[in-house]
């Protein structure tokens, strides 16, 4: 393991998954908003950067 951690609780994976899902939903929602505002149908990498 990294950082000297020898064991990780199994529950941490589900918690991490939930937090990551919430974060990504927010970023994707904002990126799509930028895309729609620019009257495009393709989300660009800059849309994602601006959403962050």
mmCIF entry with sequence, helices, sheets and N, C-alpha, C, O atoms, coordinates in Angstrom:
data_MODEL
# 
_entry.id   MODEL 
# 
_entity.id                         1 
_entity.type                       polymer 
_entity.pdbx_number_of_molecules   1 
# 
_entity_poly.entity_id                      1 
_entity_poly.type                           'polypeptide(L)' 
_entity_poly.nstd_linkage                   no 
_entity_poly.nstd_monomer                   no 
_entity_poly.pdbx_seq_one_letter_code       
;(UNK)(UNK)(UNK)(UNK)(UNK)(UNK)(UNK)(UNK)(UNK)(UNK)(UNK)(UNK)(UNK)(UNK)(UNK)(UNK)
(UNK)(UNK)(UNK)(UNK)(UNK)(UNK)(UNK)(UNK)(UNK)(UNK)(UNK)(UNK)(UNK)(UNK)(UNK)(UNK)
(UNK)(UNK)(UNK)(UNK)(UNK)(UNK)(UNK)(UNK)(UNK)(UNK)(UNK)(UNK)(UNK)(UNK)(UNK)(UNK)
(UNK)(UNK)(UNK)(UNK)
;
_entity_poly.pdbx_seq_one_letter_code_can   XXXXXXXXXXXXXXXXXXXXXXXXXXXXXXXXXXXXXXXXXXXXXXXXXXXX 
_entity_poly.pdbx_strand_id                 A 
# 
loop_
_entity_poly_seq.entity_id 
_entity_poly_seq.num 
_entity_poly_seq.mon_id 
_entity_poly_seq.hetero 
1 1  UNK n 
1 2  UNK n 
1 3  UNK n 
1 4  UNK n 
1 5  UNK n 
1 6  UNK n 
1 7  UNK n 
1 8  UNK n 
1 9  UNK n 
1 10 UNK n 
1 11 UNK n 
1 12 UNK n 
1 13 UNK n 
1 14 UNK n 
1 15 UNK n 
1 16 UNK n 
1 17 UNK n 
1 18 UNK n 
1 19 UNK n 
1 20 UNK n 
1 21 UNK n 
1 22 UNK n 
1 23 UNK n 
1 24 UNK n 
1 25 UNK n 
1 26 UNK n 
1 27 UNK n 
1 28 UNK n 
1 29 UNK n 
1 30 UNK n 
1 31 UNK n 
1 32 UNK n 
1 33 UNK n 
1 34 UNK n 
1 35 UNK n 
1 36 UNK n 
1 37 UNK n 
1 38 UNK n 
1 39 UNK n 
1 40 UNK n 
1 41 UNK n 
1 42 UNK n 
1 43 UNK n 
1 44 UNK n 
1 45 UNK n 
1 46 UNK n 
1 47 UNK n 
1 48 UNK n 
1 49 UNK n 
1 50 UNK n 
1 51 UNK n 
1 52 UNK n 
# 
_struct_asym.id          A 
_struct_asym.entity_id   1 
# 
loop_
_struct_conf.conf_type_id 
_struct_conf.id 
_struct_conf.pdbx_PDB_helix_id 
_struct_conf.beg_label_comp_id 
_struct_conf.beg_label_asym_id 
_struct_conf.beg_label_seq_id 
_struct_conf.pdbx_beg_PDB_ins_code 
_struct_conf.end_label_comp_id 
_struct_conf.end_label_asym_id 
_struct_conf.end_label_seq_id 
_struct_conf.pdbx_end_PDB_ins_code 
_struct_conf.beg_auth_comp_id 
_struct_conf.beg_auth_asym_id 
_struct_conf.beg_auth_seq_id 
_struct_conf.end_auth_comp_id 
_struct_conf.end_auth_asym_id 
_struct_conf.end_auth_seq_id 
_struct_conf.pdbx_PDB_helix_class 
_struct_conf.details 
_struct_conf.pdbx_PDB_helix_length 
HELX_P HELX_P1 AA1 UNK A 2  ? UNK A 4  ? UNK A 2  UNK A 4  5 ? 3  
HELX_P HELX_P2 AA2 UNK A 11 ? UNK A 37 ? UNK A 11 UNK A 37 1 ? 27 
HELX_P HELX_P3 AA3 UNK A 45 ? UNK A 51 ? UNK A 45 UNK A 51 1 ? 7  
# 
_struct_conf_type.id          HELX_P 
_struct_conf_type.criteria    ? 
_struct_conf_type.reference   ? 
# 
loop_
_atom_site.group_PDB 
_atom_site.id 
_atom_site.type_symbol 
_atom_site.label_atom_id 
_atom_site.label_alt_id 
_atom_site.label_comp_id 
_atom_site.label_asym_id 
_atom_site.label_entity_id 
_atom_site.label_seq_id 
_atom_site.pdbx_PDB_ins_code 
_atom_site.Cartn_x 
_atom_site.Cartn_y 
_atom_site.Cartn_z 
_atom_site.occupancy 
_atom_site.B_iso_or_equiv 
_atom_site.pdbx_formal_charge 
_atom_site.auth_seq_id 
_atom_site.auth_comp_id 
_atom_site.auth_asym_id 
_atom_site.auth_atom_id 
_atom_site.pdbx_PDB_model_num 
ATOM 1   N N  . UNK A 1 1  ? 0.831   -1.194 0.000   1.00 0.00 ? 1  UNK A N  1 
ATOM 2   C CA . UNK A 1 1  ? 0.000   0.000  0.000   1.00 0.00 ? 1  UNK A CA 1 
ATOM 3   C C  . UNK A 1 1  ? 0.872   1.252  0.000   1.00 0.00 ? 1  UNK A C  1 
ATOM 4   O O  . UNK A 1 1  ? 2.061   1.202  0.315   1.00 0.00 ? 1  UNK A O  1 
ATOM 5   N N  . UNK A 1 2  ? 0.272   2.339  -0.349  1.00 0.00 ? 2  UNK A N  1 
ATOM 6   C CA . UNK A 1 2  ? 1.024   3.595  -0.426  1.00 0.00 ? 2  UNK A CA 1 
ATOM 7   C C  . UNK A 1 2  ? 1.000   4.329  0.903   1.00 0.00 ? 2  UNK A C  1 
ATOM 8   O O  . UNK A 1 2  ? 0.062   4.181  1.686   1.00 0.00 ? 2  UNK A O  1 
ATOM 9   N N  . UNK A 1 3  ? 2.012   5.104  1.148   1.00 0.00 ? 3  UNK A N  1 
ATOM 10  C CA . UNK A 1 3  ? 2.066   5.944  2.336   1.00 0.00 ? 3  UNK A CA 1 
ATOM 11  C C  . UNK A 1 3  ? 2.182   5.168  3.630   1.00 0.00 ? 3  UNK A C  1 
ATOM 12  O O  . UNK A 1 3  ? 1.804   5.677  4.685   1.00 0.00 ? 3  UNK A O  1 
ATOM 13  N N  . UNK A 1 4  ? 2.691   3.958  3.580   1.00 0.00 ? 4  UNK A N  1 
ATOM 14  C CA . UNK A 1 4  ? 2.875   3.184  4.792   1.00 0.00 ? 4  UNK A CA 1 
ATOM 15  C C  . UNK A 1 4  ? 1.610   2.536  5.324   1.00 0.00 ? 4  UNK A C  1 
ATOM 16  O O  . UNK A 1 4  ? 1.618   1.980  6.422   1.00 0.00 ? 4  UNK A O  1 
ATOM 17  N N  . UNK A 1 5  ? 0.518   2.597  4.561   1.00 0.00 ? 5  UNK A N  1 
ATOM 18  C CA . UNK A 1 5  ? -0.740  1.990  5.004   1.00 0.00 ? 5  UNK A CA 1 
ATOM 19  C C  . UNK A 1 5  ? -0.694  0.508  4.673   1.00 0.00 ? 5  UNK A C  1 
ATOM 20  O O  . UNK A 1 5  ? -0.496  0.124  3.520   1.00 0.00 ? 5  UNK A O  1 
ATOM 21  N N  . UNK A 1 6  ? -0.878  -0.324 5.697   1.00 0.00 ? 6  UNK A N  1 
ATOM 22  C CA . UNK A 1 6  ? -0.793  -1.764 5.478   1.00 0.00 ? 6  UNK A CA 1 
ATOM 23  C C  . UNK A 1 6  ? -2.147  -2.396 5.182   1.00 0.00 ? 6  UNK A C  1 
ATOM 24  O O  . UNK A 1 6  ? -2.241  -3.341 4.399   1.00 0.00 ? 6  UNK A O  1 
ATOM 25  N N  . UNK A 1 7  ? -3.194  -1.868 5.813   1.00 0.00 ? 7  UNK A N  1 
ATOM 26  C CA . UNK A 1 7  ? -4.525  -2.443 5.605   1.00 0.00 ? 7  UNK A CA 1 
ATOM 27  C C  . UNK A 1 7  ? -5.537  -1.324 5.423   1.00 0.00 ? 7  UNK A C  1 
ATOM 28  O O  . UNK A 1 7  ? -5.417  -0.243 5.999   1.00 0.00 ? 7  UNK A O  1 
ATOM 29  N N  . UNK A 1 8  ? -6.543  -1.620 4.598   1.00 0.00 ? 8  UNK A N  1 
ATOM 30  C CA . UNK A 1 8  ? -7.621  -0.663 4.356   1.00 0.00 ? 8  UNK A CA 1 
ATOM 31  C C  . UNK A 1 8  ? -8.942  -1.384 4.588   1.00 0.00 ? 8  UNK A C  1 
ATOM 32  O O  . UNK A 1 8  ? -9.142  -2.503 4.117   1.00 0.00 ? 8  UNK A O  1 
ATOM 33  N N  . UNK A 1 9  ? -9.832  -0.738 5.313   1.00 0.00 ? 9  UNK A N  1 
ATOM 34  C CA . UNK A 1 9  ? -11.149 -1.309 5.566   1.00 0.00 ? 9  UNK A CA 1 
ATOM 35  C C  . UNK A 1 9  ? -11.891 -1.491 4.245   1.00 0.00 ? 9  UNK A C  1 
ATOM 36  O O  . UNK A 1 9  ? -11.773 -0.659 3.345   1.00 0.00 ? 9  UNK A O  1 
ATOM 37  N N  . UNK A 1 10 ? -12.643 -2.563 4.128   1.00 0.00 ? 10 UNK A N  1 
ATOM 38  C CA . UNK A 1 10 ? -13.404 -2.834 2.908   1.00 0.00 ? 10 UNK A CA 1 
ATOM 39  C C  . UNK A 1 10 ? -14.466 -1.770 2.667   1.00 0.00 ? 10 UNK A C  1 
ATOM 40  O O  . UNK A 1 10 ? -14.845 -1.530 1.521   1.00 0.00 ? 10 UNK A O  1 
ATOM 41  N N  . UNK A 1 11 ? -14.948 -1.132 3.719   1.00 0.00 ? 11 UNK A N  1 
ATOM 42  C CA . UNK A 1 11 ? -16.003 -0.136 3.568   1.00 0.00 ? 11 UNK A CA 1 
ATOM 43  C C  . UNK A 1 11 ? -15.505 1.150  2.913   1.00 0.00 ? 11 UNK A C  1 
ATOM 44  O O  . UNK A 1 11 ? -16.304 1.931  2.397   1.00 0.00 ? 11 UNK A O  1 
ATOM 45  N N  . UNK A 1 12 ? -14.199 1.375  2.929   1.00 0.00 ? 12 UNK A N  1 
ATOM 46  C CA . UNK A 1 12 ? -13.665 2.603  2.350   1.00 0.00 ? 12 UNK A CA 1 
ATOM 47  C C  . UNK A 1 12 ? -13.898 2.647  0.850   1.00 0.00 ? 12 UNK A C  1 
ATOM 48  O O  . UNK A 1 12 ? -14.043 3.730  0.284   1.00 0.00 ? 12 UNK A O  1 
ATOM 49  N N  . UNK A 1 13 ? -13.938 1.501  0.197   1.00 0.00 ? 13 UNK A N  1 
ATOM 50  C CA . UNK A 1 13 ? -14.132 1.476  -1.242  1.00 0.00 ? 13 UNK A CA 1 
ATOM 51  C C  . UNK A 1 13 ? -15.514 1.995  -1.616  1.00 0.00 ? 13 UNK A C  1 
ATOM 52  O O  . UNK A 1 13 ? -15.643 2.788  -2.548  1.00 0.00 ? 13 UNK A O  1 
ATOM 53  N N  . UNK A 1 14 ? -16.535 1.563  -0.909  1.00 0.00 ? 14 UNK A N  1 
ATOM 54  C CA . UNK A 1 14 ? -17.889 2.034  -1.200  1.00 0.00 ? 14 UNK A CA 1 
ATOM 55  C C  . UNK A 1 14 ? -18.024 3.523  -0.898  1.00 0.00 ? 14 UNK A C  1 
ATOM 56  O O  . UNK A 1 14 ? -18.658 4.257  -1.657  1.00 0.00 ? 14 UNK A O  1 
ATOM 57  N N  . UNK A 1 15 ? -17.436 3.966  0.194   1.00 0.00 ? 15 UNK A N  1 
ATOM 58  C CA . UNK A 1 15 ? -17.490 5.391  0.552   1.00 0.00 ? 15 UNK A CA 1 
ATOM 59  C C  . UNK A 1 15 ? -16.783 6.232  -0.508  1.00 0.00 ? 15 UNK A C  1 
ATOM 60  O O  . UNK A 1 15 ? -17.292 7.274  -0.921  1.00 0.00 ? 15 UNK A O  1 
ATOM 61  N N  . UNK A 1 16 ? -15.616 5.780  -0.944  1.00 0.00 ? 16 UNK A N  1 
ATOM 62  C CA . UNK A 1 16 ? -14.870 6.494  -1.970  1.00 0.00 ? 16 UNK A CA 1 
ATOM 63  C C  . UNK A 1 16 ? -15.655 6.539  -3.269  1.00 0.00 ? 16 UNK A C  1 
ATOM 64  O O  . UNK A 1 16 ? -15.695 7.571  -3.939  1.00 0.00 ? 16 UNK A O  1 
ATOM 65  N N  . UNK A 1 17 ? -16.273 5.437  -3.624  1.00 0.00 ? 17 UNK A N  1 
ATOM 66  C CA . UNK A 1 17 ? -17.080 5.364  -4.840  1.00 0.00 ? 17 UNK A CA 1 
ATOM 67  C C  . UNK A 1 17 ? -18.216 6.386  -4.793  1.00 0.00 ? 17 UNK A C  1 
ATOM 68  O O  . UNK A 1 17 ? -18.492 7.056  -5.788  1.00 0.00 ? 17 UNK A O  1 
ATOM 69  N N  . UNK A 1 18 ? -18.869 6.505  -3.643  1.00 0.00 ? 18 UNK A N  1 
ATOM 70  C CA . UNK A 1 18 ? -19.973 7.445  -3.499  1.00 0.00 ? 18 UNK A CA 1 
ATOM 71  C C  . UNK A 1 18 ? -19.518 8.891  -3.613  1.00 0.00 ? 18 UNK A C  1 
ATOM 72  O O  . UNK A 1 18 ? -20.163 9.700  -4.278  1.00 0.00 ? 18 UNK A O  1 
ATOM 73  N N  . UNK A 1 19 ? -18.411 9.213  -2.966  1.00 0.00 ? 19 UNK A N  1 
ATOM 74  C CA . UNK A 1 19 ? -17.885 10.584 -3.018  1.00 0.00 ? 19 UNK A CA 1 
ATOM 75  C C  . UNK A 1 19 ? -17.455 10.931 -4.438  1.00 0.00 ? 19 UNK A C  1 
ATOM 76  O O  . UNK A 1 19 ? -17.736 12.027 -4.924  1.00 0.00 ? 19 UNK A O  1 
ATOM 77  N N  . UNK A 1 20 ? -16.774 10.001 -5.105  1.00 0.00 ? 20 UNK A N  1 
ATOM 78  C CA . UNK A 1 20 ? -16.321 10.236 -6.473  1.00 0.00 ? 20 UNK A CA 1 
ATOM 79  C C  . UNK A 1 20 ? -17.504 10.423 -7.416  1.00 0.00 ? 20 UNK A C  1 
ATOM 80  O O  . UNK A 1 20 ? -17.468 11.282 -8.297  1.00 0.00 ? 20 UNK A O  1 
ATOM 81  N N  . UNK A 1 21 ? -18.552 9.621  -7.235  1.00 0.00 ? 21 UNK A N  1 
ATOM 82  C CA . UNK A 1 21 ? -19.744 9.720  -8.080  1.00 0.00 ? 21 UNK A CA 1 
ATOM 83  C C  . UNK A 1 21 ? -20.390 11.090 -7.930  1.00 0.00 ? 21 UNK A C  1 
ATOM 84  O O  . UNK A 1 21 ? -20.778 11.705 -8.923  1.00 0.00 ? 21 UNK A O  1 
ATOM 85  N N  . UNK A 1 22 ? -20.506 11.569 -6.703  1.00 0.00 ? 22 UNK A N  1 
ATOM 86  C CA . UNK A 1 22 ? -21.098 12.884 -6.454  1.00 0.00 ? 22 UNK A CA 1 
ATOM 87  C C  . UNK A 1 22 ? -20.266 13.983 -7.108  1.00 0.00 ? 22 UNK A C  1 
ATOM 88  O O  . UNK A 1 22 ? -20.811 14.893 -7.733  1.00 0.00 ? 22 UNK A O  1 
ATOM 89  N N  . UNK A 1 23 ? -18.945 13.896 -6.963  1.00 0.00 ? 23 UNK A N  1 
ATOM 90  C CA . UNK A 1 23 ? -18.053 14.897 -7.550  1.00 0.00 ? 23 UNK A CA 1 
ATOM 91  C C  . UNK A 1 23 ? -18.162 14.907 -9.072  1.00 0.00 ? 23 UNK A C  1 
ATOM 92  O O  . UNK A 1 23 ? -18.270 15.968 -9.686  1.00 0.00 ? 23 UNK A O  1 
ATOM 93  N N  . UNK A 1 24 ? -18.133 13.709 -9.679  1.00 0.00 ? 24 UNK A N  1 
ATOM 94  C CA . UNK A 1 24 ? -18.186 13.629 -11.138 1.00 0.00 ? 24 UNK A CA 1 
ATOM 95  C C  . UNK A 1 24 ? -19.523 14.105 -11.684 1.00 0.00 ? 24 UNK A C  1 
ATOM 96  O O  . UNK A 1 24 ? -19.568 14.751 -12.731 1.00 0.00 ? 24 UNK A O  1 
ATOM 97  N N  . UNK A 1 25 ? -20.617 13.793 -10.985 1.00 0.00 ? 25 UNK A N  1 
ATOM 98  C CA . UNK A 1 25 ? -21.930 14.264 -11.430 1.00 0.00 ? 25 UNK A CA 1 
ATOM 99  C C  . UNK A 1 25 ? -21.954 15.785 -11.476 1.00 0.00 ? 25 UNK A C  1 
ATOM 100 O O  . UNK A 1 25 ? -22.489 16.372 -12.416 1.00 0.00 ? 25 UNK A O  1 
ATOM 101 N N  . UNK A 1 26 ? -21.380 16.416 -10.474 1.00 0.00 ? 26 UNK A N  1 
ATOM 102 C CA . UNK A 1 26 ? -21.337 17.877 -10.422 1.00 0.00 ? 26 UNK A CA 1 
ATOM 103 C C  . UNK A 1 26 ? -20.499 18.445 -11.566 1.00 0.00 ? 26 UNK A C  1 
ATOM 104 O O  . UNK A 1 26 ? -20.920 19.387 -12.238 1.00 0.00 ? 26 UNK A O  1 
ATOM 105 N N  . UNK A 1 27 ? -19.327 17.881 -11.786 1.00 0.00 ? 27 UNK A N  1 
ATOM 106 C CA . UNK A 1 27 ? -18.442 18.377 -12.842 1.00 0.00 ? 27 UNK A CA 1 
ATOM 107 C C  . UNK A 1 27 ? -19.076 18.170 -14.214 1.00 0.00 ? 27 UNK A C  1 
ATOM 108 O O  . UNK A 1 27 ? -19.029 19.065 -15.059 1.00 0.00 ? 27 UNK A O  1 
ATOM 109 N N  . UNK A 1 28 ? -19.665 17.002 -14.441 1.00 0.00 ? 28 UNK A N  1 
ATOM 110 C CA . UNK A 1 28 ? -20.279 16.718 -15.739 1.00 0.00 ? 28 UNK A CA 1 
ATOM 111 C C  . UNK A 1 28 ? -21.466 17.639 -15.983 1.00 0.00 ? 28 UNK A C  1 
ATOM 112 O O  . UNK A 1 28 ? -21.658 18.132 -17.095 1.00 0.00 ? 28 UNK A O  1 
ATOM 113 N N  . UNK A 1 29 ? -22.267 17.869 -14.938 1.00 0.00 ? 29 UNK A N  1 
ATOM 114 C CA . UNK A 1 29 ? -23.420 18.774 -15.073 1.00 0.00 ? 29 UNK A CA 1 
ATOM 115 C C  . UNK A 1 29 ? -22.950 20.167 -15.492 1.00 0.00 ? 29 UNK A C  1 
ATOM 116 O O  . UNK A 1 29 ? -23.528 20.777 -16.392 1.00 0.00 ? 29 UNK A O  1 
ATOM 117 N N  . UNK A 1 30 ? -21.902 20.666 -14.839 1.00 0.00 ? 30 UNK A N  1 
ATOM 118 C CA . UNK A 1 30 ? -21.381 21.993 -15.172 1.00 0.00 ? 30 UNK A CA 1 
ATOM 119 C C  . UNK A 1 30 ? -20.774 22.021 -16.577 1.00 0.00 ? 30 UNK A C  1 
ATOM 120 O O  . UNK A 1 30 ? -20.949 22.996 -17.307 1.00 0.00 ? 30 UNK A O  1 
ATOM 121 N N  . UNK A 1 31 ? -20.071 20.972 -16.952 1.00 0.00 ? 31 UNK A N  1 
ATOM 122 C CA . UNK A 1 31 ? -19.462 20.913 -18.285 1.00 0.00 ? 31 UNK A CA 1 
ATOM 123 C C  . UNK A 1 31 ? -20.534 20.918 -19.370 1.00 0.00 ? 31 UNK A C  1 
ATOM 124 O O  . UNK A 1 31 ? -20.377 21.575 -20.399 1.00 0.00 ? 31 UNK A O  1 
ATOM 125 N N  . UNK A 1 32 ? -21.614 20.193 -19.142 1.00 0.00 ? 32 UNK A N  1 
ATOM 126 C CA . UNK A 1 32 ? -22.715 20.167 -20.110 1.00 0.00 ? 32 UNK A CA 1 
ATOM 127 C C  . UNK A 1 32 ? -23.379 21.542 -20.186 1.00 0.00 ? 32 UNK A C  1 
ATOM 128 O O  . UNK A 1 32 ? -23.797 21.973 -21.260 1.00 0.00 ? 32 UNK A O  1 
ATOM 129 N N  . UNK A 1 33 ? -23.474 22.223 -19.057 1.00 0.00 ? 33 UNK A N  1 
ATOM 130 C CA . UNK A 1 33 ? -24.036 23.579 -19.057 1.00 0.00 ? 33 UNK A CA 1 
ATOM 131 C C  . UNK A 1 33 ? -23.193 24.510 -19.922 1.00 0.00 ? 33 UNK A C  1 
ATOM 132 O O  . UNK A 1 33 ? -23.739 25.289 -20.703 1.00 0.00 ? 33 UNK A O  1 
ATOM 133 N N  . UNK A 1 34 ? -21.877 24.438 -19.793 1.00 0.00 ? 34 UNK A N  1 
ATOM 134 C CA . UNK A 1 34 ? -20.996 25.243 -20.644 1.00 0.00 ? 34 UNK A CA 1 
ATOM 135 C C  . UNK A 1 34 ? -21.206 24.898 -22.115 1.00 0.00 ? 34 UNK A C  1 
ATOM 136 O O  . UNK A 1 34 ? -21.254 25.788 -22.964 1.00 0.00 ? 34 UNK A O  1 
ATOM 137 N N  . UNK A 1 35 ? -21.331 23.611 -22.414 1.00 0.00 ? 35 UNK A N  1 
ATOM 138 C CA . UNK A 1 35 ? -21.510 23.163 -23.794 1.00 0.00 ? 35 UNK A CA 1 
ATOM 139 C C  . UNK A 1 35 ? -22.819 23.682 -24.367 1.00 0.00 ? 35 UNK A C  1 
ATOM 140 O O  . UNK A 1 35 ? -22.853 24.186 -25.490 1.00 0.00 ? 35 UNK A O  1 
ATOM 141 N N  . UNK A 1 36 ? -23.896 23.559 -23.600 1.00 0.00 ? 36 UNK A N  1 
ATOM 142 C CA . UNK A 1 36 ? -25.203 24.020 -24.074 1.00 0.00 ? 36 UNK A CA 1 
ATOM 143 C C  . UNK A 1 36 ? -25.208 25.530 -24.270 1.00 0.00 ? 36 UNK A C  1 
ATOM 144 O O  . UNK A 1 36 ? -25.807 26.031 -25.221 1.00 0.00 ? 36 UNK A O  1 
ATOM 145 N N  . UNK A 1 37 ? -24.550 26.251 -23.384 1.00 0.00 ? 37 UNK A N  1 
ATOM 146 C CA . UNK A 1 37 ? -24.505 27.707 -23.502 1.00 0.00 ? 37 UNK A CA 1 
ATOM 147 C C  . UNK A 1 37 ? -23.781 28.130 -24.781 1.00 0.00 ? 37 UNK A C  1 
ATOM 148 O O  . UNK A 1 37 ? -24.131 29.140 -25.393 1.00 0.00 ? 37 UNK A O  1 
ATOM 149 N N  . UNK A 1 38 ? -22.781 27.361 -25.176 1.00 0.00 ? 38 UNK A N  1 
ATOM 150 C CA . UNK A 1 38 ? -22.029 27.655 -26.399 1.00 0.00 ? 38 UNK A CA 1 
ATOM 151 C C  . UNK A 1 38 ? -22.738 27.117 -27.639 1.00 0.00 ? 38 UNK A C  1 
ATOM 152 O O  . UNK A 1 38 ? -22.211 27.211 -28.747 1.00 0.00 ? 38 UNK A O  1 
ATOM 153 N N  . UNK A 1 39 ? -23.937 26.553 -27.454 1.00 0.00 ? 39 UNK A N  1 
ATOM 154 C CA . UNK A 1 39 ? -24.744 26.001 -28.557 1.00 0.00 ? 39 UNK A CA 1 
ATOM 155 C C  . UNK A 1 39 ? -23.983 24.924 -29.328 1.00 0.00 ? 39 UNK A C  1 
ATOM 156 O O  . UNK A 1 39 ? -24.013 24.875 -30.558 1.00 0.00 ? 39 UNK A O  1 
ATOM 157 N N  . UNK A 1 40 ? -23.301 24.065 -28.572 1.00 0.00 ? 40 UNK A N  1 
ATOM 158 C CA . UNK A 1 40 ? -22.611 22.924 -29.160 1.00 0.00 ? 40 UNK A CA 1 
ATOM 159 C C  . UNK A 1 40 ? -23.222 21.649 -28.618 1.00 0.00 ? 40 UNK A C  1 
ATOM 160 O O  . UNK A 1 40 ? -23.927 21.660 -27.608 1.00 0.00 ? 40 UNK A O  1 
ATOM 161 N N  . UNK A 1 41 ? -22.944 20.549 -29.302 1.00 0.00 ? 41 UNK A N  1 
ATOM 162 C CA . UNK A 1 41 ? -23.431 19.254 -28.835 1.00 0.00 ? 41 UNK A CA 1 
ATOM 163 C C  . UNK A 1 41 ? -22.301 18.366 -28.334 1.00 0.00 ? 41 UNK A C  1 
ATOM 164 O O  . UNK A 1 41 ? -22.543 17.285 -27.797 1.00 0.00 ? 41 UNK A O  1 
ATOM 165 N N  . UNK A 1 42 ? -21.074 18.823 -28.512 1.00 0.00 ? 42 UNK A N  1 
ATOM 166 C CA . UNK A 1 42 ? -19.914 18.050 -28.091 1.00 0.00 ? 42 UNK A CA 1 
ATOM 167 C C  . UNK A 1 42 ? -19.238 18.739 -26.914 1.00 0.00 ? 42 UNK A C  1 
ATOM 168 O O  . UNK A 1 42 ? -18.910 19.924 -26.980 1.00 0.00 ? 42 UNK A O  1 
ATOM 169 N N  . UNK A 1 43 ? -19.034 17.991 -25.843 1.00 0.00 ? 43 UNK A N  1 
ATOM 170 C CA . UNK A 1 43 ? -18.336 18.527 -24.678 1.00 0.00 ? 43 UNK A CA 1 
ATOM 171 C C  . UNK A 1 43 ? -16.835 18.479 -24.962 1.00 0.00 ? 43 UNK A C  1 
ATOM 172 O O  . UNK A 1 43 ? -16.286 17.425 -25.280 1.00 0.00 ? 43 UNK A O  1 
ATOM 173 N N  . UNK A 1 44 ? -16.187 19.625 -24.843 1.00 0.00 ? 44 UNK A N  1 
ATOM 174 C CA . UNK A 1 44 ? -14.747 19.678 -25.095 1.00 0.00 ? 44 UNK A CA 1 
ATOM 175 C C  . UNK A 1 44 ? -13.981 19.570 -23.776 1.00 0.00 ? 44 UNK A C  1 
ATOM 176 O O  . UNK A 1 44 ? -14.556 19.676 -22.693 1.00 0.00 ? 44 UNK A O  1 
ATOM 177 N N  . UNK A 1 45 ? -12.697 19.363 -23.893 1.00 0.00 ? 45 UNK A N  1 
ATOM 178 C CA . UNK A 1 45 ? -11.872 19.270 -22.687 1.00 0.00 ? 45 UNK A CA 1 
ATOM 179 C C  . UNK A 1 45 ? -11.850 20.600 -21.935 1.00 0.00 ? 45 UNK A C  1 
ATOM 180 O O  . UNK A 1 45 ? -11.752 20.616 -20.708 1.00 0.00 ? 45 UNK A O  1 
ATOM 181 N N  . UNK A 1 46 ? -11.940 21.709 -22.658 1.00 0.00 ? 46 UNK A N  1 
ATOM 182 C CA . UNK A 1 46 ? -11.971 23.016 -21.992 1.00 0.00 ? 46 UNK A CA 1 
ATOM 183 C C  . UNK A 1 46 ? -13.256 23.194 -21.187 1.00 0.00 ? 46 UNK A C  1 
ATOM 184 O O  . UNK A 1 46 ? -13.242 23.838 -20.138 1.00 0.00 ? 46 UNK A O  1 
ATOM 185 N N  . UNK A 1 47 ? -14.367 22.628 -21.667 1.00 0.00 ? 47 UNK A N  1 
ATOM 186 C CA . UNK A 1 47 ? -15.614 22.680 -20.893 1.00 0.00 ? 47 UNK A CA 1 
ATOM 187 C C  . UNK A 1 47 ? -15.411 22.009 -19.540 1.00 0.00 ? 47 UNK A C  1 
ATOM 188 O O  . UNK A 1 47 ? -15.876 22.503 -18.513 1.00 0.00 ? 47 UNK A O  1 
ATOM 189 N N  . UNK A 1 48 ? -14.721 20.892 -19.551 1.00 0.00 ? 48 UNK A N  1 
ATOM 190 C CA . UNK A 1 48 ? -14.470 20.160 -18.306 1.00 0.00 ? 48 UNK A CA 1 
ATOM 191 C C  . UNK A 1 48 ? -13.527 20.959 -17.406 1.00 0.00 ? 48 UNK A C  1 
ATOM 192 O O  . UNK A 1 48 ? -13.737 21.031 -16.195 1.00 0.00 ? 48 UNK A O  1 
ATOM 193 N N  . UNK A 1 49 ? -12.500 21.552 -17.987 1.00 0.00 ? 49 UNK A N  1 
ATOM 194 C CA . UNK A 1 49 ? -11.561 22.362 -17.198 1.00 0.00 ? 49 UNK A CA 1 
ATOM 195 C C  . UNK A 1 49 ? -12.287 23.530 -16.554 1.00 0.00 ? 49 UNK A C  1 
ATOM 196 O O  . UNK A 1 49 ? -12.077 23.817 -15.376 1.00 0.00 ? 49 UNK A O  1 
ATOM 197 N N  . UNK A 1 50 ? -13.136 24.204 -17.310 1.00 0.00 ? 50 UNK A N  1 
ATOM 198 C CA . UNK A 1 50 ? -13.893 25.331 -16.754 1.00 0.00 ? 50 UNK A CA 1 
ATOM 199 C C  . UNK A 1 50 ? -14.861 24.863 -15.678 1.00 0.00 ? 50 UNK A C  1 
ATOM 200 O O  . UNK A 1 50 ? -15.126 25.594 -14.724 1.00 0.00 ? 50 UNK A O  1 
ATOM 201 N N  . UNK A 1 51 ? -15.388 23.662 -15.820 1.00 0.00 ? 51 UNK A N  1 
ATOM 202 C CA . UNK A 1 51 ? -16.334 23.127 -14.835 1.00 0.00 ? 51 UNK A CA 1 
ATOM 203 C C  . UNK A 1 51 ? -15.641 22.811 -13.511 1.00 0.00 ? 51 UNK A C  1 
ATOM 204 O O  . UNK A 1 51 ? -16.278 22.792 -12.458 1.00 0.00 ? 51 UNK A O  1 
ATOM 205 N N  . UNK A 1 52 ? -14.335 22.565 -13.572 1.00 0.00 ? 52 UNK A N  1 
ATOM 206 C CA . UNK A 1 52 ? -13.606 22.279 -12.338 1.00 0.00 ? 52 UNK A CA 1 
ATOM 207 C C  . UNK A 1 52 ? -13.412 23.551 -11.555 1.00 0.00 ? 52 UNK A C  1 
ATOM 208 O O  . UNK A 1 52 ? -12.818 23.528 -10.477 1.00 0.00 ? 52 UNK A O  1 
# 
